[in-house]
Amino acid sequence: MRKIYVLLASTLAIIALGLIGFYNRDRFQPQSSSETFEADQNVYEFKDNTRVLQEGQPPQEVVNVDADLLVYKQNPGEIVSRWVDIRKFMLGDKVIQPEDQGALLSGSHIMTFGGKDAIFFTDAQFPSDLVAIHNFLIQRLQIPMLPTSSKTITRQELEETGRFEVEYTFETLPTGYRVKRNWVKALSGDFEVVPGKSGFTYTYNSKSVLLSMNGNLSFQNKKSLGTFVESVFNIAIKSEHTKQKTVARLDLSKLTPVAGADATTNEGYPEGMTIPQLFELVDSFKDSASGREDFNLFKALTDDLHQHPEHLKDYKNKILSIKERDDDGERRINMLATVLADSNTPKGAMALAELGKECPDTYCKSQVMMGYTFHTTPTKESTAAVLKVAQTEGVEEVYGAAYHAVGEAATKLGDTYPEVKNELLNDLSTSKDENKMRAIVGGMGNLASPDFEPVIEEAAKSTNEDLRVSSFRALRKIPDPKVNPVLLQSFQKEPVTKVNDSIVEAMFDRTFTTEEYTQIAKRSLDFTDNDNMQRNVVLVLTRAHENGVDGIPAILEDLKAQTTFETLKEMIDSELAKSNETIKALKEQDEILKKE
């Protein structure tokens, strides 16, 4: 049993990705004011099933929640919620029985956003051992960022379990919009992202009301390679816009600590630390630090740099002063490069670009170039400097990160840096090094200009498998109708599995005809020793179903009938059910809008 609790603790840390890990969790008793007000209340059906999978052992279910939650906003940045119906609430070996559900159903909960520190407030009756999972479920209604264009935006997100590269895509729909949030890879921490199996899809109506959130998270424990944590989420709105005039406003000013509440706060570092004090913390920082310690230091440094941009030179010099290239020294450089990436000023972008040239070794250069990828305010001048690093650097780790950063930055700059397209085209046409060609193609894929289609298509014909992989991935976002035939024809004849994986990956964000999807499904059946290929094709098909392509359920049923993988049959049923729920929510919302 002790082993199960250890697995449960690590699992909850994994699935509670988002803001939950980095804020105070003191419990407070809300005192309701006599004031009542009118609020738009939405009831959501929550379903969360999380299992731990270990080689040689049966799956261990650690979370199973099926319940309805009422949610409303009482003030900007304040979300109130309470459970209104519980069908199942299981956490580890703790199952909340019907006779014990009173505390869950009677208490309200406040979550605040927008302040310096978000704090969770829960009613004194709320079971203390369920506060974390409740907060986690509320977080599923939120999204850390909302892209404002149809282009893919990639950024780092710091979690309790480490730092991750997360990809966001915004899509407009006839009745609203959709945001796709995919975990691409782990940049630090103890858990690896399972590619293609870790992503959420949020669907909103035209009034920005969340209609549904569906998705999966799948992580592999790097310290126990045969251990995976897999979570499946389904959140769907059941009712909305039910005006209530008798809702008591929960007054934050009257909150008092609950007697005897266990303190689980994270004090972090005091404000107003001097540069020498902050850098003393950096010098003592270890690679073995936990995600919480990582965040504490990151927060202290970024707070300082945001408040004192004149310290930018000090941070740049600190990176250059770190001579150690052991695990601890590399972790410190990574931390400082991430702080500069978060600086959000053009001068911060230029500092990273300059470090790409001034850093004394490969590791330092690669870290600052990755940092530039995530900087939000690059300039034409700093991006040109990063491009120069990419063009002159001889080490793949550095020029690969630099070309990737150029593509991301050029996307943010838009038409203000048109020359970059010709620079990349010229670099690709003159390069004889296939590794460098891969890097250039990757940068082109990030920029996703239709001007790049012919040269990337040509690169996809290379005899070099890795260059073909990079080329197909780069075609993913290219807005050119020629891309689809290239992907289809290549998938039919490509003999190498990892290249086919990249082709299917590119298909996620493309739209094909019903007949073409039939061909894709049929071809996937040829991979009798690779269930992952067929799983990814199922995800491609269900996404097409949500996007309104006709005939997809029949294709999935045919695939289910012919596949030799029993687990895939279960997956098809699950994914199709989720897609149907999303489509149903969209149709219901469309009917509501027609009546308004």
C-alpha positions in Angstrom: 0.0 0.0 0.0 2.9 2.4 0.7 4.0 1.9 -2.8 0.6 3.0 -4.1 0.8 6.2 -2.0 4.2 7.0 -3.4 2.9 6.5 -7.0 -0.2 8.6 -6.1 1.9 11.5 -4.8 4.1 11.6 -7.9 1.1 11.2 -10.2 -0.8 14.1 -8.6 2.3 16.2 -9.0 2.4 15.3 -12.7 -1.2 15.8 -13.6 -1.5 19.1 -11.7 0.3 20.9 -14.4 -0.4 24.6 -14.5 -0.2 27.3 -11.9 -1.3 25.1 -9.0 2.1 24.2 -7.7 3.5 27.6 -7.3 1.1 29.4 -5.1 0.2 29.4 -1.5 -2.2 26.7 -0.4 -3.2 28.0 3.0 -6.8 27.2 3.8 -9.1 30.0 4.9 -12.7 30.3 6.0 -14.7 32.6 3.8 -17.2 34.9 5.5 -20.1 35.6 3.1 -21.3 39.2 3.0 -25.0 39.9 3.0 -24.7 41.3 -0.5 -26.1 39.2 -3.3 -25.5 39.7 -7.0 -26.4 38.4 -10.4 -23.9 36.0 -11.9 -23.6 34.0 -15.1 -23.2 30.4 -13.7 -22.0 27.5 -15.7 -22.3 23.9 -14.7 -19.5 21.6 -16.1 -19.3 17.8 -16.1 -15.8 16.8 -15.0 -14.3 13.5 -15.9 -10.7 12.6 -15.0 -9.2 9.2 -15.1 -5.6 8.7 -14.3 -3.6 5.5 -14.3 -0.1 4.4 -13.5 1.3 1.9 -15.9 4.2 -0.3 -14.9 5.8 -3.0 -17.1 4.7 -6.4 -15.9 1.9 -5.1 -13.7 -1.7 -4.4 -14.2 -2.7 -0.7 -14.6 -3.3 1.1 -11.2 -6.1 3.6 -11.2 -5.2 6.5 -9.0 -7.7 9.2 -9.9 -11.3 8.7 -11.1 -13.6 11.7 -10.8 -17.0 12.0 -12.5 -18.9 15.0 -11.0 -20.6 18.3 -11.9 -19.2 21.6 -10.8 -20.9 25.0 -10.7 -18.6 27.9 -11.6 -19.1 31.6 -11.7 -17.0 34.8 -11.6 -17.9 37.2 -8.8 -15.2 39.8 -9.5 -12.5 40.2 -12.1 -9.9 37.6 -11.3 -12.1 35.7 -8.7 -13.7 32.4 -9.6 -16.1 30.7 -7.2 -17.0 27.1 -7.6 -18.8 24.3 -5.7 -19.8 20.7 -6.5 -23.4 20.2 -7.3 -23.5 16.5 -8.1 -20.9 13.7 -7.5 -21.2 10.4 -9.3 -17.7 9.2 -8.4 -14.8 10.9 -6.5 -11.9 8.5 -6.1 -8.4 9.6 -5.1 -5.9 6.7 -4.6 -7.6 4.3 -2.3 -9.9 7.0 -0.9 -13.4 6.9 -2.4 -15.9 9.5 -1.3 -19.1 7.6 -0.5 -22.6 9.2 -1.0 -23.1 9.5 2.7 -19.8 11.4 3.0 -20.3 13.8 0.2 -22.0 16.5 2.3 -18.7 18.4 2.9 -17.8 18.4 -0.8 -21.3 19.6 -1.8 -21.8 22.2 0.8 -18.6 24.3 0.5 -17.7 27.0 -1.9 -14.2 27.7 -3.1 -12.6 30.8 -4.4 -9.6 31.0 -6.7 -8.0 34.4 -7.3 -6.0 35.4 -10.3 -4.1 38.5 -11.4 -2.5 39.4 -8.1 1.1 39.0 -7.2 0.4 35.6 -5.7 -2.7 33.7 -6.5 -4.2 32.1 -3.4 -6.7 29.3 -3.1 -9.5 29.9 -0.6 -11.6 27.0 0.5 -14.5 26.6 3.0 -13.6 25.2 6.4 -15.8 22.2 5.8 -13.9 21.2 2.7 -11.8 18.0 3.3 -8.2 19.1 3.5 -6.9 16.0 1.8 -9.0 16.9 -1.3 -8.0 20.6 -1.6 -5.2 19.8 -4.1 -7.3 17.7 -6.5 -10.1 20.3 -6.3 -7.7 23.1 -7.2 -6.4 20.9 -10.0 -9.8 20.4 -11.5 -10.6 24.1 -11.3 -7.4 24.8 -13.2 -8.6 22.6 -16.1 -11.1 25.4 -16.8 -8.3 27.9 -17.2 -5.7 28.2 -20.0 -2.3 29.8 -19.2 -2.2 31.8 -22.4 -4.6 32.6 -25.3 -2.9 32.9 -28.8 -4.4 35.7 -30.9 -3.5 34.3 -34.3 -3.8 31.0 -36.2 0.0 30.5 -36.1 1.5 28.1 -33.6 3.1 29.7 -30.6 5.7 27.7 -28.6 6.8 28.7 -25.2 8.3 27.4 -22.0 6.1 26.6 -19.0 7.5 26.0 -15.6 5.8 23.4 -13.6 6.4 21.6 -10.3 7.7 18.6 -12.2 10.1 20.6 -14.3 10.2 23.0 -17.3 8.3 22.0 -20.5 8.1 23.2 -24.1 4.4 23.8 -24.8 2.8 24.6 -28.1 -0.4 26.6 -28.6 -2.6 27.0 -31.7 -5.6 29.2 -32.1 -8.4 28.3 -34.5 -11.5 30.2 -35.4 -14.8 28.3 -35.7 -18.2 29.2 -37.2 -19.6 29.6 -33.6 -16.5 30.5 -31.6 -12.9 29.4 -31.4 -10.6 26.6 -30.3 -7.3 26.5 -28.6 -5.0 23.5 -28.8 -2.3 23.1 -26.1 0.3 20.4 -26.7 3.2 19.4 -24.5 6.1 19.0 -26.9 9.0 17.9 -24.7 10.4 18.2 -21.2 13.3 20.7 -20.8 14.1 19.7 -17.2 12.7 17.5 -14.4 12.2 13.8 -13.9 9.4 13.2 -16.5 9.5 12.8 -20.3 6.6 13.8 -22.5 5.2 11.0 -24.6 5.0 12.7 -28.0 1.5 13.0 -29.6 -0.2 11.8 -26.4 0.0 15.0 -24.3 -2.4 17.7 -25.3 -5.6 19.6 -24.5 -8.2 21.0 -26.8 -10.3 23.9 -25.4 -13.4 24.9 -27.3 -15.2 28.3 -26.7 -18.3 30.0 -28.0 -18.2 33.5 -29.5 -18.8 34.9 -26.0 -15.6 33.2 -24.7 -17.5 30.7 -22.6 -15.7 27.4 -22.3 -17.8 24.6 -23.9 -15.4 21.7 -23.5 -11.9 20.6 -22.7 -10.7 17.2 -23.8 -7.3 15.8 -23.8 -4.7 13.4 -22.6 -1.4 13.7 -20.6 1.1 10.9 -20.9 4.5 11.1 -19.1 7.3 8.6 -18.6 9.2 8.6 -15.4 12.9 9.0 -16.3 14.0 7.4 -13.0 11.7 4.4 -13.7 11.7 3.8 -17.4 9.0 1.3 -17.4 6.6 3.6 -15.5 4.1 5.8 -17.3 1.4 8.1 -16.0 -1.6 8.5 -18.3 -4.5 10.8 -17.7 -7.7 11.3 -19.8 -9.8 14.4 -19.3 -13.3 15.3 -20.5 -14.9 18.5 -19.3 -18.1 19.6 -21.0 -20.6 22.3 -20.2 -24.0 21.1 -19.1 -25.8 24.4 -18.6 -24.9 28.0 -18.9 -26.1 31.6 -18.4 -28.5 30.6 -15.6 -28.9 34.1 -14.0 -29.0 33.8 -10.2 -29.8 36.9 -8.0 -29.4 35.1 -4.7 -25.7 34.3 -4.8 -23.8 35.5 -1.8 -20.7 37.4 -2.6 -17.7 35.8 -0.8 -15.8 38.7 0.7 -12.0 38.2 0.5 -11.5 41.0 3.0 -13.3 39.0 5.7 -11.4 35.8 5.2 -9.9 34.4 8.4 -7.5 31.5 8.9 -9.0 28.1 9.7 -7.9 27.0 13.2 -5.4 24.3 13.0 -5.0 24.3 9.2 -1.8 22.7 8.1 0.5 25.2 6.6 1.7 24.1 3.1 2.8 27.5 2.0 5.8 28.2 0.0 7.5 31.3 1.3 10.0 31.6 -1.5 12.6 34.4 -1.2 12.0 37.8 0.4 11.4 40.8 -1.9 14.0 43.5 -2.5 17.1 41.3 -2.5 20.2 42.9 -4.0 22.0 41.7 -7.0 24.9 40.2 -4.9 22.3 38.4 -2.7 20.5 37.0 -5.8 23.6 35.8 -7.4 24.7 34.2 -4.2 21.6 32.1 -4.5 22.5 31.3 -8.1 26.0 30.2 -7.0 24.5 27.8 -4.4 21.8 26.4 -6.8 22.1 22.7 -7.5 21.0 20.5 -10.4 19.3 18.3 -7.8 16.9 21.1 -6.8 13.2 20.4 -6.8 10.7 22.0 -9.1 9.6 24.2 -6.2 13.2 25.4 -5.5 13.7 26.0 -9.3 10.6 28.1 -9.4 11.5 30.1 -6.2 14.8 31.2 -7.7 13.3 31.8 -11.1 10.6 34.0 -9.6 13.1 36.0 -7.5 15.4 36.7 -10.5 12.6 37.6 -12.9 10.9 39.8 -10.4 14.2 41.7 -9.9 14.8 42.0 -13.7 11.2 43.2 -14.4 11.5 45.8 -11.7 15.1 46.8 -12.5 15.7 46.4 -16.2 18.9 48.3 -15.6 20.3 45.1 -14.1 20.3 43.4 -17.5 24.0 43.8 -17.9 24.6 42.2 -14.5 22.7 39.1 -15.6 24.5 38.9 -18.9 27.9 39.2 -17.1 26.8 36.6 -14.6 26.2 34.0 -17.4 29.6 34.7 -18.8 31.2 34.4 -15.3 30.1 30.8 -14.8 33.0 28.6 -15.7 31.9 25.2 -14.3 30.4 22.8 -16.8 29.2 20.2 -14.4 25.5 19.5 -13.9 25.2 22.3 -11.3 27.0 24.9 -13.5 24.9 24.0 -16.6 21.7 24.2 -14.5 22.7 27.8 -13.4 23.3 28.9 -17.0 20.0 27.4 -18.0 18.2 29.3 -15.2 19.8 32.6 -16.1 19.1 32.2 -19.8 15.5 31.5 -19.0 15.3 34.6 -16.9 16.6 36.7 -19.8 14.1 35.0 -22.1 11.4 36.2 -19.7 12.7 39.8 -19.6 10.1 40.9 -22.2 12.2 43.9 -23.4 14.0 44.5 -26.7 17.2 45.0 -24.7 16.7 41.6 -23.2 16.4 40.1 -26.6 19.6 41.8 -27.8 21.4 40.6 -24.7 20.6 37.0 -25.6 21.6 37.6 -29.2 25.0 39.0 -28.1 25.6 36.1 -25.8 25.1 33.8 -28.8 28.4 35.2 -30.0 30.1 36.0 -26.7 29.5 32.8 -24.8 32.8 30.8 -24.5 31.4 27.3 -25.3 28.7 25.3 -27.0 26.5 24.7 -23.9 26.3 28.4 -23.0 25.5 29.4 -26.7 22.9 26.8 -27.1 21.1 27.8 -23.9 20.9 31.5 -24.8 19.7 30.7 -28.4 16.9 28.5 -26.9 16.2 31.4 -24.6 15.8 33.7 -27.6 13.2 31.3 -29.1 10.9 32.1 -26.2 11.5 35.8 -25.9 8.3 37.7 -26.6 9.7 41.0 -27.9 12.5 40.2 -30.4 13.6 43.0 -32.8 14.7 42.9 -36.4 18.2 43.9 -35.2 18.5 41.2 -32.5 17.0 38.5 -34.8 19.5 39.4 -37.5 22.3 39.0 -34.9 20.9 35.5 -34.0 20.8 34.6 -37.7 24.4 35.6 -38.0 25.2 33.2 -35.2 23.3 30.4 -37.1 25.2 31.1 -40.3 28.7 31.3 -38.8 28.5 28.7 -36.0 30.0 25.3 -36.8 28.4 23.3 -33.9 25.0 21.7 -34.7 23.7 22.2 -31.2 24.2 25.9 -31.5 23.2 26.6 -35.1 20.2 24.3 -34.7 18.9 26.3 -31.8 19.7 29.5 -33.5 17.8 28.7 -36.8 14.9 27.5 -34.7 15.0 30.8 -32.8 15.1 32.8 -36.0 12.0 31.2 -37.3 10.1 31.8 -34.1 11.2 35.4 -33.9 10.5 36.2 -37.5 6.9 34.9 -37.0 6.5 37.4 -34.2 8.0 40.2 -36.2 5.7 39.6 -39.2 6.2 41.9 -42.1 8.8 44.0 -40.3 11.6 41.7 -41.2 10.8 40.4 -44.8 14.5 39.9 -45.7 14.8 36.9 -43.4 12.9 34.7 -46.0 15.6 35.3 -48.6 18.3 34.8 -46.1 16.9 31.3 -45.2 16.3 30.4 -48.8 19.9 31.3 -49.7 21.3 29.5 -46.7 19.5 26.3 -47.7 20.5 26.5 -51.4 24.2 27.0 -50.6 24.6 24.6 -47.8 26.1 21.2 -48.5 25.9 20.0 -44.9 22.8 17.9 -44.4 22.8 18.6 -40.6 22.8 22.3 -41.2 20.1 21.9 -43.9 17.9 20.2 -41.3 18.3 23.2 -39.0 17.5 25.6 -41.7 14.4 23.7 -42.8 13.3 23.7 -39.1 13.6 27.4 -39.0 11.6 27.7 -42.2 8.9 25.5 -40.7 8.6 27.8 -37.7 8.2 30.8 -40.0 5.8 28.8 -42.2 5.9 31.0 -45.3 4.4 29.5 -48.5 7.6 30.7 -50.3 9.3 27.8 -48.6 7.1 25.0 -49.9 9.1 24.1 -53.1 12.5 23.9 -51.3 11.2 22.0 -48.3 9.4 19.5 -50.7 12.7 19.0 -52.4 14.5 18.4 -49.1 11.8 15.8 -48.2 13.2 13.7 -51.1 16.7 13.5 -49.6 18.3 10.1 -49.0 19.1 11.4 -45.5 16.4 10.1 -43.1 16.8 12.9 -40.6 16.5 15.6 -43.2 13.3 14.0 -44.4 11.9 13.9 -40.9 12.7 17.7 -40.4 11.2 18.5 -43.8 7.9 16.8 -43.2 7.6 18.4 -39.8 8.4 21.8 -41.4 5.6 21.3 -44.0 3.0 21.0 -41.1 2.1 24.7 -41.0 3.0 25.8 -44.6 -0.2 27.4 -46.0 0.1 25.9 -49.5 -2.3 23.4 -51.1 0.7 21.5 -52.6 1.6 20.2 -49.1 -1.2 17.7 -48.8 -0.4 15.7 -51.9 3.2 15.6 -50.8 2.3 14.2 -47.4 -0.2 11.7 -48.8 2.2 10.4 -51.5 5.1 10.2 -49.2 3.1 8.3 -46.5 2.2 5.6 -49.1 5.8 4.9 -50.1 8.0 5.9 -47.2 9.8 2.8 -45.8 11.3 4.3 -42.6 9.1 4.4 -39.5 10.4 7.5 -37.9 9.9 9.4 -41.2 6.3 8.2 -41.4 5.9 9.4 -37.8 6.8 12.9 -38.9 4.4 12.7 -41.9 1.5 11.7 -39.6 2.5 14.4 -37.2 2.3 16.9 -40.0 -1.2 15.7 -40.9 -2.6 16.8 -37.5 -2.9 20.4 -38.7 -3.9 19.7 -42.3 -7.4 19.1 -43.7 -7.9 16.3 -46.2 -10.9 14.9 -48.1 -12.9 11.9 -46.8 -11.3 9.7 -49.5 -7.9 10.9 -48.5 -8.5 10.1 -44.9 -9.7 6.6 -46.0 -6.3 6.2 -47.7 -4.4 7.3 -44.6 -6.3 4.9 -42.4 -5.8 2.0 -44.8 -2.0 2.7 -45.0 -1.7 2.7 -41.2 -2.8 -0.9 -41.2 0.4 -1.9 -42.9 2.3 -1.0 -39.7 1.5 -4.3 -37.9 4.4 -3.9 -35.5 3.8 -0.3 -34.6 0.6 0.5 -32.7 1.9 4.0 -32.1 1.5 4.8 -35.8 -2.1 3.7 -35.8 -2.8 5.6 -32.6 -1.6 8.8 -34.1 -3.7 8.2 -37.3 -6.7 7.8 -35.0 -5.9 11.2 -33.5 -5.7 12.7 -37.0 -9.0 11.2 -37.9 -10.9 12.3 -34.8 -9.5 15.8 -35.2 -10.9 15.8 -38.8 -14.3 14.6 -37.4 -14.4 17.6 -35.0 -13.5 19.9 -37.9 -16.6 18.7 -39.8 -15.1 16.3 -42.3 -17.8 13.8 -43.4 -17.6 10.1 -43.0 -14.9 9.9 -40.3 -16.8 7.6 -37.9 -17.2 5.0 -40.6 -13.5 5.2 -41.4 -12.7 4.7 -37.7 -15.1 1.8 -37.3 -13.4 0.1 -40.3 -10.0 0.7 -38.8 -11.2 -0.8 -35.5 -12.5 -3.9 -37.3 -9.2 -4.5 -39.1 -6.5 -3.5 -36.5 -4.8 -6.3 -34.7 -4.1 -4.1 -31.6 -6.8 -4.6 -28.9 -5.8 -1.4 -27.1 -6.3 0.6 -30.3 -9.9 -0.6 -30.5 -10.5 0.8 -27.0 -8.8 4.1 -28.0 -11.0 4.5 -31.1 -14.2 4.2 -29.0 -12.8 6.7 -26.5 -11.5 9.3 -29.0 -14.7 9.1 -31.1 -16.9 9.6 -28.0 -14.8 12.6 -27.0 -15.1 14.1 -30.6 -18.9 13.5 -30.6 -19.2 15.4 -27.2 -17.3 18.3 -28.7 -19.4 18.4 -31.8 -22.6 18.1 -29.7 -21.5 21.1 -27.6 -20.8 23.2 -30.7 -24.2 22.3 -32.2 -26.0 23.1 -28.9 -24.2 26.4 -28.7 -25.0 27.2 -32.3 -28.7 26.7 -31.4 -28.4 29.0 -28.4 -26.8 31.7 -30.5 -29.6 31.5 -33.1 -32.2 32.1 -30.5 -30.4 35.1 -28.9 
